[in-house]
Amino acid sequence: MTPFVAEIIGTMLMILLGNGVVANVVLKDTKGNNSGWIVITTAWALAVFVGVTVAGPVSGAHLNPAVTLGLAFAGKFSWDLVPTYIAGEMTGAMLGAFLVWLFNKDHFAITEDEGAKLACFSTGPAIRKPVSNITSEIIGTFVLVFVIFHFADPSVTLNNDPTAKIGLGSMGALPVTLLVWAIGLSLGGTTGYAINPARDLGPRIMHAILPVKGSSDWSYAWIPIAGPIIGAILAALLYGALR
C-alpha cells in the first residue's frame, strides 16, 4: 500500500465513522436519534483513531490537508509530497461521505430537515457570523496542529528522506484521539469543528452530487477551508519560533 492509498483509506474510514455518527444522531428514526453532542464528539474521536491506526504505518496518517500543510511549513514534511497527500485526503473524504449516504439512505429519505441532512456531510455554524466562525476554525486547528507537532517523532522519515518527517504513526492513534475529543468537547460547539478542509469540502461536494434535497451552503464553505489552513500555518510558525 502506498502513502496515497493509505491516506484515501484512512480518511475514508474516518469520514464514514465520523459523519456516520452525525447521521445516527440527527436523521429520523435511527436507533441513536437525538443522543446528543457527547455521542458525536466521542465517536468522531474514535473515528480518527481508526483512520490513524490503518494509515499510520504507511503514510503517517495525516488524513487532513491542514496537518499536511502544517507539517510542511514546519519543515517536518516534504513539499513534494503535499499534492499527493491532499489528493488522497480529498478522495477518501468523498468516498467516506458516499458510504455514509449509502448506509443511511432510507433514513435520509424520511428525514425532512434539510439542515440535518447537510450536517451528515459538512459543518455549519451555530451562529452565522463569518469573523467569529473563521476565528473558531483557526483556533481549533491551531490547537490540533500545534499539539500534533509534539506527537511527531523526529526519528521517523518517509522513504529515507530526512526532510519528509511523518506526523503520526500507529502509535500516535491514541494521543490524537484524545486531542480530537478534547477539541470537540471544548471548541466544537460554535462551528462543528471541521478543523480539516478535506473533511468538510469532500463531503459537501458529495452532498451536492448525491440525491439529497437541500442547499449545500456553498456561501459558508470557504470558512472550514481557510480557517484550518490559517490555523495550521500559525501553529507551524509558533512551533518554529519556539524551537
N, C-alpha and C positions, 0 to 999 in steps of 0.2 A: 504494500500500500504506500503510495506517495504522499507527501505532505498535502498536496492539493486535494486528493481524495479523502484524506483524514479530516481536513477542515470541512469538506462537504458533509461527511457522515456525522462528525461530531456536532456541527451546527444544526444539521437536520434533526438529530435526536434531541438536542437542547430545545429547539423550537417546537417539536412535536409534543414534548412533555410540558414545556413552559406555557405555550399557548393552549395546550390541551387542558391544563388545569383551569385556565380562564374560561374555556368553553364549558367545562364541567360545573363551574360556579355560576355562570351568567346565562347559559342557554336554558330554555324552558324544558321542564320535566326530566332533567338529568338527575341522577342519584345525589350529586353534590350541589344541586341548585341552592344558591344563597348561603353557602357555607363560609364565605367571608374572606377577608384580607389575609388572615393568618394562614389559611389554606393555600392561597395563591402565592404568597411570598415563600412559604416553606417548600412548596412543590417546584417553584421556579429555581430555588437554590439547589434542590436535588436534581433538577434538570441539567443545571450547569455541572454538577458532579458527574452525571452520566456522560455528558459530552466531553468533559475534560479527561475522564478515565479512558474513554475509547480513543480519542485523538492524541492525547498527551504523549505517549511513547513515540509517535511518528512525527507529529508537526509541532509539538509543544502546546497544542490546543489553545490557540488564540481565540477562535470562534467569534471574533469581534474586530471589525476594522479599527476601532478606537484603540484596542490593545495592540494590534499590529503596528499602527502608526505611532503610538506612544513608545513602543519598544524601538522602533526605527529612529525616531527623533532622539531617543536617549542613547543611541549607539549600541543597542543590545540586539539589533536585528538588521540583516542586510536589506538595504533599499531595493535591491534587485529582486527580492522575493516578495515584496509588498503586493504587486498586482496579482500574483498567483494566489496569495493567501486571501486577499479581498474577494477575488472571483470565486474561490471555494466557499467562503463565508456567505456570500450572496446567494450562490446556487443552493447551498444547504438550507439557508433560511427559507427560500422559496419552496423547496421540496418539503420541508417540515410543515409549512403552512398549508400546503396542499393536503398532506396527510391528516392534519387537524380537521380540515373541512370534510375529507372523505370519511373519517372516523365518526364525526358528529353530524353527518349530512341530514339525517332525519330530524335532529333537534334544531338545526339551522332552519329547516323547512317550516317548523311550527312556531319559531320564535319571531314575534312581530317587532320587537325593539331593534331598530337598525343600529343604534349605538352599541348595544350589547353584542351584536354580531360583529361589528367592526373591532370591538375590544378583543375578540378572539384572534385577531390578526395583528393589530398595531396599537400603539399607545395613544392617549389623549389626555388633555389637561383637566383637572378638577375645576379650576377657574381659568378661563381662557384670557391670559394676559401674556403676550409674547415675550416681553422682557423678563418677567418672573419665570415663565416656563423655560426659556433657554437657560436662565441662571440655574434653575433646578437641575437641568441636564448637565450643565457644565460642572457643577459641584459634585453631583453623584458620580459622574465619570472620572472626575479628578480623584476622588477617593478610591474608586475601583483601580485605576491605573497606577496611582502612586503607591498603593499598598502592594499591588502585583509586582512592582519593581523590587520590593523587599522579599517577595516569594522566589524571585528568579534566582536560579543557580548559575553563577558566572562561569562555572566549570563545564557547563553543558553547551555544546555548539552543534550547529547543523552542517552536515557534510564537511566536517573538519575545518570549517571557516570560522576563525575566531571573532569575526565581525558579525556573525549570524547567530547571536545568542538566542536560545529558545526561552520563551517566557514561562511556560508551565508544562511540566511533565505530569505523569500519572500521580506522582507523589504530591503534586500541588492540588489535587482534586478536592481534598477536604478543606484546606485553608481557604481556597477561593469560593467554595460552597458557603462557608461561614461568612465570608466577606459579602457575597451577593445577598445572603439572607439578611445581614445587618443593614445593608443599603436599602433593601426593600422595606424592612420594618421601619427604619428611621427616616429615610429620604424619599420613599416611593409614593407617598400619598398625594403629591402635587401633580405629577405628570405620568405616573405609572412606571417610572424609572426605566426608560428604554436603555440608557447608558450603552447603546450598541446600535450604530447605524444600520447594519445588516438585519438585526433582529426586528427593526421597525420597517425599513424600506422593503425588504424582500417580501414579508407577509402582506404589506399594504399593496404591493403590485399584484399579488395573488388575489387579494380581495377584489381588486378592480377587474381581474380576468375571470374569476370563478363566478358561477351564477348565484351570487349573494346580493340581495337587494340592499340598496343604500349607498350613500356617498362614501368614498374612500378618504375624504377630508384632506385633499392634497394641499390646501392652504396652510395646514399645520405641519405637513410632512417635513419641511426643512428644519424644524426645531430639533427633532430627535436624530437628525443627521449632523447639523452644525454644532449643536451643543456638546455631544460626545467627542467630536473631533477637537474642539477647542479645549475641553476639559483634559483630554489626553495630552495635548501639546503642553498645556500649563503644568501638568504633572511631570512631564519629561523635563521641562525647563527647571522646575524646582529641584527635582531629583539630581539633575546635572549640577546645579548650583551648590547643592549640599555635599556633593562628593568630594 
